[in-house]
Amino acid sequence: MDAVLGPGASLFVSSVLPKLIAPPAAIILLDWLQKHPDLIPSSLASSSFLSLPQWLLAPSGLAISSLVGTIFPAVLSSALQSIRERYEMWQLNAIRVPVVKGRLPGNFDVLQAMLQSFEEEYAVQFLEDNVEKYGHLFCLRFLGEDLIVTFNPNDIKRIMATDFSVWEKGEKFHDPTGSLLGSGVFNSDGEMWKFHRNMTRPFFSRERITDFEIFKRHSDEAVELIKKRCSAGEAIDLQDIAGRLTMDSATEFLFGRSVDSMSSPLPQPGSTAEDTMDTENGFVKAFNAALSVVGKRLYAGALWRWFEFFEDRTRPHMKVIHDYLDPIVNEALKKREEKELEEKEEEEGSTLLEHLVASTHDRAAIRDELLNILLAGRDTTAHAITAIFYFLATEDKKIFNRLRQEVLDVVGPTNPLPSVEEVKEMKYLRAVINETLRLMPSIPSNIRQANKSSVWVTGDGTRYYIPKGVTATWSTIGLHRRKDLWGPDALIFDPDRWLDERNKKYYLANPFIYLPFHGGPRICLGQQFALNEASFFVIRLLQAFDDIHFSPESYPAGMLPPEGWKAGKARKPMEKVYPMTHLTMYIKRMDTILGPGASQFVSDILPKLIIPPAVIILLDWLQKHPDLIPASLAVPSPFLSLPPWLLTPTSLVISSLVATISPSVLSIAFQSLRERYEMWQLNAIRVPVVKGKLPGNFDVLKAMVQSFEEEYAVQFLSDNAEKYGNLFCLRFLGEDLIVTFNPNDIKRIMATDFPVWEKGEKFHDPTGSLLGSGVFNSDGEMWKFHRNMTRPFFSRERITDFEIFKRHSDQAVDLIKKRCLLGEAIDLQDIAGRLTMDSATEFLFGRSVDSMSSPLPLPGSTMEDNMDTENGFVKAFNAALSVVGKRLYAGSHWRWFEFWSDKTRPHMKVIHDYLDPIVNEAFKKRGGKQLEDKDTEGDKEGGTLLEDLVASTQDRAAIRDQLLNILLAGRDTTAHAITAIFYFLATEDKKILNRLRQEVLDVVGPTNPMPSVEEVKEMKYLRAVINETLRLMPSIPANIRQANKSSVWITGDGTRYYIPKGATATWSTIGLHRRKDLWGPDALIFDPDRWLDERNKKYYLANPFIYLPFHGGPRICLGQQFALNEASFFVIRLLQAFDEIHFSPESFPAVTLPPEEWKTSGKARKPMEKVHPMTHLTMYIKGGLWVRMREA
């Protein structure tokens, strides 16, 4: 909405306007009910009910109700938060951080002073002024929003390192900076941050950052420009030169070519670079302007949108930035020749831009990352160089002369390419740079948000309470100038402090007092690049020039410090320039407590229920206190005659219901109008909607959920396909679920329109408690991060490591043989689950969990009946999958079916109890190294997925998420495939089993325990059996996506169906695989020969998107060959050992076989089935697969 309205207007329309409308709407409805007494319940049908006073409908009365309805929820939320925080403070035995007190309500005067200081004063001056009054730790509070400010190194260390996982950039940083930085490395948290950081790390390797040839080319250009200007006897703006130098170096370093900003005209004395900026450097101007806007937003906190109510102030600058970057990106994309995503991911670009283009076609994502890295590679270094020469030009000339002499002694007067070793040798140069970044750090302050409450203990033992959700900022510039940390001369520019005893006394005793490049896991990757570039340019300039003089007369009017600074505090009297800040410095030129349903009720619905009765009660209170009523409302008796019926419970309930329902009705109405307009524009019609008998299609929803729990897998969707065709829509309370069985529609979702169709919030929300943010539950850059991290673990070498399959297949065969010796049936679904669990855990963790050692279920029971701790994980995982599957079919209403309790919670506890010891053991082996140490080693890939994850993060929840996601692929889907293969071999024509076994004996032999990859490939009939199994019983019987923009689906007969933005679409893989018009009249019959005769060419090869057991497009299953290899291997080993397999219905647990009516009145494959196929996220057989087998 920000793209249409301004940020403030967008917030107003989405959050404030509904609260303003609801109370007057409730009052007007009650008035309407008065005028239609026949609609009023008999309990209210009295004369008093009909005496609604007119003042209540007057504009003033309605306005008061609106204001109360708007303010009350905020007051209630603030009160509840205050109670929670007071309780936590009492628990933690802590006190609040001292709050800066203003004179105006909401501390508006303090907010105004801060913003004014930010725009007109010395960099971060406002924060330093408050230190004198409140100490080095204080709190700025604006309208209930707290900003904790600290100048203490111990507090900053907590944020950056010790409590790193607690302190995120957070939404309070993402929201104001998003229009500039998007989702890049500086504006992301958690896995997304790790993705960006890991992607960026190779571009700051030692080989790259010591490639001084780049610095030489651009430094030489800069020196020549300066010489030309000096030969004309004119002053030069070194801040402008530094900006051009770092821009050209950074773009060559990142893009592989320089943007050549040095060729643009230089500003003349008395003007600024902006005054003469051409298109090339228009980017720099726009970037600086956008940075300035974003800096102000950060200091305004959550209120920033109200200062940009009608217009996003970054928008015009971002247009310039995008116009500048798009041609560069387009050229890179053109060179890439629009290769498919799968191919691109396999080769790494030589520059960051090439790497990004190889990973995504998303121009916005590429721009985000480029802008983030440019901010580090150009903007901060430009300030550092500027500040170095500011001090060299204004401080004691002895400093300049001493530094120049070191340059001449070490490098020489003419050497154009100093070496890395020579730069390292120059101790005084490094001291000058360190001292510059101490007094004028490029990033003068920073900000974080707490994701949980904590306590900060000061040196005197005071315990300060830091609440969850609070924002904290620290002043690097203030920290760097504290006399108690740096000595009495802290404000003086003195490079020798880094060379004499003061270095040991202050800095080395407490390194967190000096943080120009941040610290902890987020320490700047490009710090050495910046230091090298700054050092190189200083050397080259001091080789060429033997004197530098500050030139105040050359400054534009109003740019030098005001006269009042001479009597100012701290460094103000010393400054010859006007230091300012945006994100970087520059010199002035210009669900765990409540159930899911209850949680949603409390957060979304309860306030709407409370507000209208609260308004009515408040108005009644005003009647009883007429002295508090404004003069404009102080009309005679009617105002004081609020009828008693208005305060009756029934009336209050009606007002609550109206206010709760009206915003939803209004939202649906607006959405309907938008969609009707889009349909008219696109000349399309709606997808046919399944019609129920009850309002909101509650009967349809109930039937779907019931079918999911009790019926044949995805039967409900197949039943509706008979009535409405292969494309229809399920609508529940205004929520649409588009269902398709058409291969062309599915191809659009999976491949053709892949960027349009995301997993989306409607998938993330119901599956999040199980899958977290792992590869199957993420989109965009997060999905690419997880996929790229997972890809190495499905290399050809790994998936053909049949030794893993052999060990666990041998165990499985031995277990089956022992059971057969006793003459008992065995549950092959249980065996398949154990086999794939053991193989997957060895493949992923480096060791098997040895589930084969657990007792097998006995006939008549299920594996759950005697599950021990080891296999309790399997039981819990299956149960959680079942819950999540039901949620997906219930859509966004799933929370109401779990009102009081999250049904995955007990299962997830079992899962976590199972995984945590494995993860903890991996951490223990890792030796508890800090994240940064691990990252350094991270270039060397771990031997298993778990090792790699532990090397990348200390976040146990993130590791669990990824393990569960990969286990779902590596274990659960393959287990079903193996089960289904033996179901068909045991129940279909015995000729199939005999023919397959003969192929095994012919190709592999009766006793060879280790079939080769080549032998498996040679077995055409085995592959046909597997293909046919996955056609009739695919492991993933249905899938789901959400559209991020509207589109049109055109059917074979030319009908244009409208697919609205936000719509959820599901496709039935099992239904697609059984369509007779796609697979022939025998589509419901299990016949492996269809993959070997002319039917394969006629149906499948003519349209490959009719067969999708492993998905398709960019999200195609990485582990498909692993699954096929494991299934093939186990089938071979079992058919070597056994020559007969018989279905054993008498061994099934009670009520798990198909009901009798399936044989007589069932449709499709129901009459043929001997088992009850069901589904959660994957398919499974109810009660297991019980068979008897004869050993060969």
VEXROLO-504402 format. One record per residue (C-alpha): residue in three letters; y, x, z. Coordinates in steps of 0.05 Angstrom, whole numbers, plus 5000, padded with zeros to 4 digits. Last residue first. Example, Ala and Ser with C-alpha at 12.3 -4.5 7.8 and 13.67 -1.06 7.14 Angstrom:
Ser497952735143;Ala491052465156;
This chain:
Ala363952794976;Glu366152465041;Arg366451715038;Met372951375059;Arg374650735097;Val381750475092;Trp387350195136;Leu394350235107;Gly399450095163;Gly401149465201;Lys406749255154;Ile406949725095;Tyr413250135085;Met419250165039;Thr425550565054;Leu432250365083;His428649805121;Thr423249515077;Met416749115076;Pro410349105036;His405048635067;Val398148865045;Lys392648604998;Glu397748414945;Met395548054881;Pro397947354900;Lys404747644919;Arg405748044855;Ala410547534821;Lys410546884860;Gly406446634919;Ser403745924923;Thr396146024927;Lys394746744948;Trp401446834984;Glu399946205024;Glu394546585063;Pro399747035098;Pro399647775080;Leu396248235131;Thr400148435194;Val398447825237;Ala393248185280;Pro392648945270;Phe388949165208;Ser381749415213;Glu378548785183;Pro382648905119;Ser379049565104;Phe380749795033;His375350265007;Ile376250984984;Glu370451364951;Asp369452084928;Phe372552454986;Ala374053194996;Gln376753394927;Leu380252714923;Leu383852864988;Arg386053564966;Ile388653314899;Val392352714929;Phe395453184981;Phe397953674928;Ser400753134883;Ala404652804940;Glu407553474962;Asn409353674891;Leu412553004875;Ala416553014939;Phe419053734928;Gln420653544856;Gln424852954880;Gly428553354933;Leu435353384901;Cys435352634892;Ile440152414837;Arg447152334866;Pro450552604803;Gly447052094759;Gly440351784779;His436251504837;Phe429551804853;Pro425151194837;Leu429751004780;Tyr425950724721;Ile429650224675;Phe435150754668;Pro430751154621;Asn431950664563;Ala427950794499;Leu423651304536;Tyr421650774586;Tyr420050174542;Lys417250324472;Lys415851064484;Asn411950944548;Arg408650324519;Glu405650754463;Asp400551064510;Leu400851554568;Trp405751244618;Arg402950544607;Asp396250854623;Pro397850844697;Asp396550084698;Phe398349694761;Ile399949004734;Leu406648664747;Ala409748914682;Asp403948654640;Pro408548244594;Gly412648864576;Trp416749354617;Leu423949134605;Asp423048394589;Lys417548374641;Arg422148604697;Arg418048954751;His421849624756;Leu428549264759;Gly426248834817;Ile423749444856;Thr430149814842;Ser434149214867;Trp441549364858;Thr447049264908;Ala454449194895;Thr460049154947;Ala466848934923;Gly472949324947;Lys476349294879;Pro474048684841;Ile468348664790;Tyr470148164735;Tyr464547984687;Arg465848004612;Thr460447624573;Gly458847984507;Asp451647754500;Gly448948424524;Thr453148404587;Ile460148704597;Trp461848944667;Val469348964680;Ser473049394731;Ser477049384796;Lys477950004838;Asn474550354897;Ala468049974886;Gln462849984942;Arg455550194933;Ile448549964955;Asn441250114943;Ala434749744937;Pro427149884939;Ile427950614962;Ser420750864964;Pro419150524898;Met413150064899;Leu411549804829;Arg414850374792;Leu413450894845;Thr406050754840;Glu406350764764;Asn409751444765;Ile404651724815;Val398751474774;Ala401851754710;Arg403052434744;Leu395652454764;Tyr393752254692;Lys397652834663;Met394453374707;Glu396954004672;Lys403254034715;Val398854074778;Glu394854634747;Glu401155024729;Val403854964800;Ser397355244827;Pro391954874865;Met390355224931;Pro383954994967;Asn379455074906;Thr373154684927;Pro371654144876;Gly375254454816;Val382754464799;Val382854214727;Asp376153854717;Leu375253654790;Val382253364795;Glu381453014727;Gln374852714752;Arg378352454814;Leu383552104772;Arg378451774727;Asn374351554788;Leu380351264824;Ile382750894762;Lys375750644745;Lys375450344815;Asp380049784791;Glu385649684842;Thr385249634919;Ala383750334945;Leu387250734890;Phe393150254894;Tyr393950334969;Phe392651084962;Ile398751164918;Ala402850704962;Thr401551135024;Ile403351774988;Ala409951474962;His411451195031;Ala410751865065;Thr414952185010;Thr420751715025;Asp420451835100;Arg419452595102;Gly424053015060;Ala429252485043;Leu429952175113;Leu428952865142;Ile434953105102;Asn439352555132;Leu436652645202;Leu437753405200;Gln444953305175;Asp446752815229;Arg443453235283;Ile447553835262;Ala454053435264;Ala452253175334;Arg450753885358;Asp457654135338;Gln457154885346;Thr458154985271;Ser456555435212;Ala451155895239;Val447655305273;Leu447654945206;Asp444755545169;Glu439355645220;Leu437554905216;Leu437154925140;Thr432355515143;Gly432756255129;Gly440256285140;Glu444856515085;Lys448657165093;Asp455857005079;Gly455556655146;Glu455657305183;Thr463157265186;Asp462556525200;Lys458056685258;Asp463257135290;Glu468456605279;Leu464156075311;Gln462956465374;Lys455956745385;Gly451356365432;Gly445556835418;Arg443356505354;Lys436456465385;Lys439356025440;Phe442855595388;Ala436255495351;Glu432955315417;Asn438454815431;Val437454485363;Ile429954405375;Pro431154165446;Asp436353655421;Leu432053365366;Tyr427052955407;Asp431852715461;His436752545404;Ile431452125369;Val429351775433;Lys436651625449;Met437651395377;His432150885387;Pro435350595449;Arg442150555413;Thr439950275346;Lys440549555370;Asp447849655389;Ser448449135445;Trp452548535463;Phe454548275395;Glu449048555351;Phe448547985300;Trp456147935302;Arg456648675283;Trp452848545218;His458548125190;Ser461048685144;Gly454648615103;Ala448648245132;Tyr444248595081;Leu446449285104;Arg445549095177;Lys438348895165;Gly436849585135;Val440249925194;Val435749575244;Ser429549765204;Leu431750485198;Ala432750505274;Ala425650255285;Asn422750755236;Phe426551325269;Ala424351095338;Lys417051075319;Val417451755284;Phe421052065343;Gly415851785390;Asn411052205350;Glu411952805395;Thr413052385458;Asp406352025451;Met405051415407;Asn399150995428;Asp401350305406;Glu406450565356;Met400850845312;Thr398650125302;Ser392549775331;Gly386649395303;Pro383150035282;Leu384950605329;Pro391450995324;Leu390851755318;Pro392152185379;Ser397752705370;Ser395853385342;Met397953195272;Ser405153145297;Asp405353905295;Val412953975299;Ser412354495243;Arg416455125242;Gly421955425198;Phe426754855214;Leu427454545144;Phe420854695109;Glu416954705174;Thr420154045194;Ala418853735125;Ser411553945123;Asp410153685193;Met413753035181;Thr410552955112;Leu403453025140;Arg404852595201;Gly407652025160;Ala402052075109;Ile396852045164;Asp400151425194;Gln400351085126;Leu393151305116;Asp390850885176;Ile383551075185;Ala377250645186;Glu371350835231;Gly364351085215;Leu364851615268;Leu363952155215;Cys369751815178;Arg374451945236;Lys372652685238;Lys373452735162;Ile380352405164;Leu382752905217;Asp380053495176;Val383553235113;Ala390153185151;Gln389653895178;Asp388054165109;Ser393953785080;His398454095133;Arg396654815118;Lys396154705043;Phe402954365036;Ile406454955070;Glu402555455027;Phe404655064966;Asp411355424963;Thr413255094897;Ile419154724928;Arg421755374960;Glu421555824899;Arg424555284854;Ser430555204900;Phe430854584944;Phe433754915006;Pro439355224964;Arg441954524947;Thr443154295019;Met449854625031;Asn452354414962;Arg450153704976;His453453695045;Phe460053965019;Lys459753524956;Trp458752915000;Met464653115044;Glu468953234982;Gly467852524956;Asp463152074996;Ser458752095058;Asn452851735087;Phe446952035050;Val449552755059;Gly450852685134;Ser456852365168;Gly452851985221;Leu446051775194;Leu443651325251;Ser449851045285;Gly453651105219;Thr449050645179;Pro452749985191;Asp459750295183;His458350805129;Phe455450295080;Lys461249785082;Glu465950375091;Gly464250645022;Lys457950914990;Glu462551024931;Trp462850714862;Val468950864820;Pro467651624813;Phe460651464785;Asp463051004729;Thr458151254677;Ala453151534727;Met450251134785;Ile454550514784;Arg455050454708;Lys447550614701;Ile446050054750;Asp450049564708;Asn446449794645;Pro439649754679;Asn440749024700;Phe437548774765;Thr444348654796;Val446948374862;Ile454348324878;Leu455648234952;Asp462147864965;Glu465347745033;Gly469347095036;Leu465346825095;Phe458747015062;Arg458447064986;Leu452247304949;Cys453847454876;Phe449447444815;Leu446847884758;Asn439647854735;Gly439647104728;Tyr441946554775;Lys435546174793;Glu430146694780;Ala434747254805;Asn435546854870;Asp428146934886;Ser428247684869;Leu434047794918;Phe430347424975;Gln423947814961;Val427248484977;Ala420548715008;Tyr415948105019;Glu418147655076;Glu419047695151;Glu425048125170;Phe428648155104;Ser427047435090;Gln430147235157;Val436447635141;Met436947325072;Ala435446615096;Lys440746675151;Leu445946915101;Val444346345054;Asp444645835110;Phe451346125133;Asn454146025063;Gly461246015092;Pro460645265103;Leu453345035100;Lys449344815038;Gly449145475001;Lys451545674932;Val449646344901;Val455846574862;Pro455846724788;Val459847364773;Arg467147184762;Ile470247154693;Ala473947664650;Asn480047704605;Leu482248344640;Gln489348104654;Trp486847404672;Met481547704718;Glu486848144749;Tyr491347544763;Arg485547164793;Glu483847764836;Arg490847834863;Leu491247084878;Ser484447104913;Gln486547704954;Phe492947344976;Ala488946724996;Ile483647145032;Ser489147505072;Leu492446845090;Val485846545112;Ser484447155153;Pro491347145184;Ser490646385197;Ile483946425233;Thr485846765298;Ala492646435305;Val489545745291;Leu483945875341;Ser488646095396;Ser493445495386;Ile487445025388;Val484945345453;Leu491745265485;Ser492044545465;Thr485144405494;Pro486644775559;Thr492744345572;Leu499444695570;Leu502144335510;Trp499743685540;Pro504843765596;Pro510743665549;Leu516344185551;Ser522343765573;Leu527444305590;Phe529644415519;Pro530143675507;Ser534543605569;Pro540743965547;Val541244565499;Ala541045265528;Leu538045575466;Ser544345905439;Ala546446085510;Pro540246505519;Ile535246245571;Leu534746655636;Asp538746155678;Pro533945615653;His528145895695;Lys523045335694;Gln524045245619;Leu523145995610;Trp516445955645;Asp514245405597;Leu516445855539;Leu512246425569;Ile506145965575;Ile506945765502;Val507546485480;Ala501546705522;Pro497446135492;Pro499346405422;Ile498047155439;Ile491247125473;Leu486646925415;Lys489947405367;Pro489347975418;Leu481947795428;Ile480247825354;Asp481048545331;Ser479749035388;Val475948605438;Phe471948225385;Gln470348865346;Ser467649185410;Ala463848555427;Gly460548565359;Pro458749305362;Gly456149245434;Leu460849505487;Ile461250195521;Thr459550675463;Asp463050375404;Met538654755043;Arg539955515050;Lys537955605121;Ile533156175132;Tyr525955955130;Met520355795179;Thr513955435160;Leu512154705169;His519454525165;Thr523655045201;Met530555355208;Pro533456045221;Tyr541056065209;Val543256785195;Lys547057335231;Glu543357195296;Met545157585359;Pro549057035396;Lys543356535382;Arg537856985409;Ala537256655477;Lys543256195492;Gly549656055456;Ala556756345463;Lys556556675395;Trp552856055371;Gly559155645375;Glu561955985314;Pro556855625270;Pro551156025239;Leu551856165164;Met550055645112;Gly556355215113;Ala559255505049;Pro554255885006;Tyr552956605029;Ser555757204992;Glu561057375045;Pro555457475096;Ser552558075058;Phe547558455102;His546959175079;Ile540659535055;Asp540360285042;Asp535660785011;Phe532960354954;Ala527060474906;Gln521860764953;Leu524060275007;Leu522959694958;Arg515959934939;Ile513860035011;Val516659365034;Phe513059024976;Phe506359344993;Ser506859185067;Ala508458455054;Glu502758385005;Asn497858745051;Leu499958345112;Ala499357685074;Phe492457865046;Gln490258085116;Gln492457415145;Gly489057005090;Leu483356725132;Cys488356465183;Ile485056355250;Arg482055645252;Pro475955865293;Gly480356175347;Gly487356415334;His493856265295;Phe496556785247;Pro503056935283;Leu499556855351;Tyr502057365402;Ile501557155475;Phe494157015464;Pro492657765464;Asn493457815540;Ala492958515569;Leu493258815499;Tyr499958465488;Tyr503658605553;Lys502159265588;Lys498259585531;Asn503659445479;Arg509159615530;Glu506260315538;Asp508960525470;Leu507260365398;Trp507859605392;Arg514159595436;Asp516860115387;Pro518359565337;Asp524459345378;Phe528058705359;Ile530958475426;Leu529457785455;Ala523558045497;Asp527758595529;Pro526158365600;Gly518658425587;Trp513958085538;Leu510457545579;Asp515657415634;Lys521057505581;Arg518356945538;Arg520257065465;His513357025431;Leu511556385468;Gly518056055444;Ile516656245372;Thr509556005377;Ser511855335405;Trp505854915423;Thr504654185406;Ala499953695439;Thr498252995416;Val494752515463;Gly488552135440;Lys484552275503;Pro488952415562;Ile491053105587;Tyr491553085664;Tyr494953685696;Arg491554045754;Thr496354495793;Gly492755125816;Asp498755595816;Gly496455915751;Thr495955245716;Val489754805709;Trp489354385646;Val484853775654;Ser481053395600;Ser480752735562;Lys477252685495;Asn478952725421;Ala485453095435;Gln490553155378;Arg493553815353;Ile500354095333;Asn503654745312;Ser510055125323;Pro514055705292;Ile509255795233;Ser512256405197;Pro513456765263;Met520656995273;Leu521157415337;Arg513857615340;Leu512857615265;Thr518458125257;Glu515658545314;Asn508858555281;Ile511758745213;Val515959305243;Ala509859565283;Arg505659545220;Leu510859965184;Tyr511060435244;Lys503660555241;Met503360745167;Glu496261015162;Lys493460335144;Val498060295084;Glu495660985062;Glu488360785068;Val489360155027;Ser492460584972;Pro499660604950;Leu500560444876;Pro507360634846;Asn507661344875;Thr515061524865;Pro518061714932;Gly511661914969;Val506361485001;Val505661785071;Asp512062185081;Leu516461755036;Val514161105069;Glu514861415139;Gln521961635121;Arg523560925099;Leu521160655166;Arg525361155205;Asn531561005163;Phe530860245171;Ile529760295246;Lys535460795255;Lys539960305219;Asp540159885283;Glu538959155265;Thr542158725210;Ala539058955143;Leu532159165170;Phe531958525212;Tyr533358085152;Phe528758515109;Ile522858365154;Ala524857625159;Thr524757525083;Ile517957865077;Ala515057425131;His518156795102;Ala515156935033;Thr508457075066;Thr508456385099;Asp510156025035;Arg505656384985;Gly498456475003;Ala498155985061;Leu502155415029;Leu498955594963;Ile492155474995;Asn494054775017;Leu497454614951;Leu491354844911;Glu486654434955;Asp490553794948;Arg491553894873;Ile484053964862;Ala482653334903;Ala487952954863;Arg485153204797;Asp478152944814;His473653254760;Thr469753614815;Ser465754244831;Ala466754674770;Val474154494770;Leu474554724842;His471155394829;Glu475455504767;Leu481755374809;Leu479455834865;Thr478356394815;Ser472056724789;Gly468556054787;Glu461655954818;Glu455955704777;Glu450755184795;Glu455554624814;Lys458054574744;Glu451354394714;Glu450353794759;Leu457453564750;Glu456753504674;Lys461053964632;Glu467953724612;Glu469354304567;Arg470754764626;Lys476455044586;Lys479454344583;Leu478754264658;Ala482554914668;Glu487954694620;Asn488454034655;Val489254374722;Ile495054804698;Pro498254214661;Asp497553794725;Leu500754294773;Tyr508054244752;Asp508353494739;His504553414805;Ile509753824843;Val515553464810;Lys512352784827;Met511053044897;His518553164906;Pro520352464884;Arg514952174932;Thr516252594994;Arg521552115020;Asp516751535019;Glu521450955010;Phe523250295043;Phe521850445116;Glu522251195117;Phe524951275188;Trp520250715211;Arg514351105182;Trp515851705228;Leu514651295292;Ala507651585303;Gly510652265316;Ala518052375299;Tyr516853125305;Leu511353105253;Arg515552675207;Lys521253185208;Gly516453735186;Val513653285130;Val520653185101;Ser522153935104;Leu515454105071;Ala517053605015;Ala523753955004;Asn520554645003;Phe515154414953;Ala520454084909;Lys524654714906;Val518655154894;Phe516054684839;Gly522954674807;Asn521755424800;Glu518755354732;Thr523054754713;Asp529655124724;Met532955244791;Thr540255444786;Asp543055064846;Glu536455084884;Ala536655834889;Thr543055764928;Ser550255894909;Gly555756344937;Pro552756964905;Gln549256764841;Pro542156484840;Leu537056864797;Pro535256584729;Ser527756444719;Ser523357014693;Met521057194764;Ser517456514767;Asp511956814723;Val506756274736;Ser501756844745;Arg494656804719;Gly487656784748;Phe488956134785;Leu488356354858;Phe490457094857;Glu495056994797;Thr498156384830;Ala498856754897;Ser502157374867;Asp507056964825;Met508956514884;Thr509257104932;Leu514257474888;Arg518356854871;Gly519156664944;Ala520657374964;Ile526057414910;Asp529256764935;Gln529157015007;Leu532057674982;Asp538257334956;Ile541957874918;Ala548958164926;Glu552858394865;Gly555159094842;Ala552558984771;Ser547759564782;Cys545359194844;Arg543458574803;Lys539558994753;Lys536159394809;Ile534058754845;Leu530858474782;Glu527259134770;Val524659144842;Ala522058434834;Glu518358594769;Asp515259214801;Ser513158794862;His509758304814;Arg505558804778;Lys504159234839;Phe501858644883;Ile496658444832;Glu494359164823;Phe493659204899;Asp486758894897;Thr485658994971;Ile485458244986;Arg480358134931;Glu475258674948;Arg475758515023;Ser473857785010;Phe479457265015;Phe477156844956;Pro470156804983;Arg472756435046;Thr475955855009;Met469655434999;Asn467355575070;Arg474155365096;His474354725053;Phe467354515074;Lys468554705147;Trp474854285147;Met470953695118;Glu465453795169;Gly470253725228;Asp477653655213;Ser482353625153;Asn489653735136;Phe490154495131;Val483854545088;Gly485854005039;Ser485253245048;Gly492153075021;Leu497153625036;Leu503653295013;Ser502652545021;Gly497752675077;Thr502653045122;Pro505152445163;Asp498252115169;His493852735176;Phe497653005236;Lys497552385280;Glu490652235250;Gly487652855282;Lys488853595272;Glu483253655323;Trp482953905394;Val476553775434;Ser472054225391;Phe476754805401;Asp476554755477;Thr476255515489;Ala479155705422;Met485555415394;Ile487154865444;Arg484755245506;Lys488255875482;Ile494655485474;Asp494055245546;Asn492755955570;Pro498556235529;Asn503555745561;Phe509355495518;Thr506854785519;Val509354115493;Ile505453465505;Leu507552905457;Asp506552215487;Glu507451555451;Gly509650995499;Leu515950835460;Phe517751575456;Arg515052045509;Leu516252805507;Cys511753165557;Phe512553825593;Leu509354505601;His513455145602;Gly518354895654;Tyr522054225658;Lys529554395656;Glu529755075624;Val523754895580;Asn527654305553;Asp532454745515;Glu526555125484;Leu523754485454;Phe530454285423;Gln531354985394;Val525154925350;Ala528855305295;Tyr536355345311;Glu539954685302;Glu541754205245;Glu535553845221;Phe530753965279;Ser536353895328;Gln538053205299;Leu530752995302;Met530253225375;Ala536752905396;Gln534852245364;Leu528152245399;Val531452405466;Asp536551845455;Phe531051365437;Asn527551505504;Gly523950825499;Pro529850515535;Leu536050965533;Arg538051495584;Gly532552005571;Lys527352305616;Val522852885595;Val515952745625;Pro512553235673;Val504953285656;Arg501252755695;Ile497152915757;Ala489853115768;Asn484152955815;Leu479452855756;Gln476952175779;Trp483951955801;Met486852195735;Glu481251815698;Tyr482951175736;Arg490351255721;Glu488651375647;Arg484450745642;Ile489850325677;Ser495250615631;Gln491050465570;Leu490149745592;Ala497649675604;Ser499449995537;Ser494549535500;Leu497548925536;Val504649145521;Ala502849275448;Pro499348605444;Phe505348255476;Ile510748545431;Thr509048205366;Gly507147525394;Val513247545440;Leu517747705381;Ser514747145339;Ser515246625395;Ile522546825405;Ala523946745331;Leu520546055330;Gly525045825387;Ser531346105354;Pro529545795286;Ala528745105319;Leu521644845322;Leu520944915397;Trp527944635405;Gln525443985374;Pro521143815434;Leu513943595419;Ser513642885446;Leu507342635412;Phe502442915462;Ser506342565517;Ser504741905484;Ser497342025491;Ala491942225442;Leu489942885474;Ser483042695500;Ser482142275437;Pro482442885393;Ile488442895347;Leu487242765273;Asp489542045276;Pro495842285311;His498442595246;Lys505742755263;Gln503543085328;Leu498443485289;Trp504043745245;Asp507843965307;Leu501644335331;Leu501244665263;Ile508544885267;Ile507345185336;Ala501045565312;Ala504745815250;Pro510546045294;Pro505546445336;Ala501646745276;Ile507346975232;Leu510247545273;Lys503447815290;Pro501447795216;Leu507948155198;Val506948745246;Ser500649085222;Ser499749055147;Val506648845125;Phe510349275176;Leu506049885163;Ser507349835088;Ala514749715100;Gly514950355142;Pro511250775091;Gly515450495033;Leu512249964990;Val508150024926;Ala504650704935;Asp504650605011;Met500050005000;
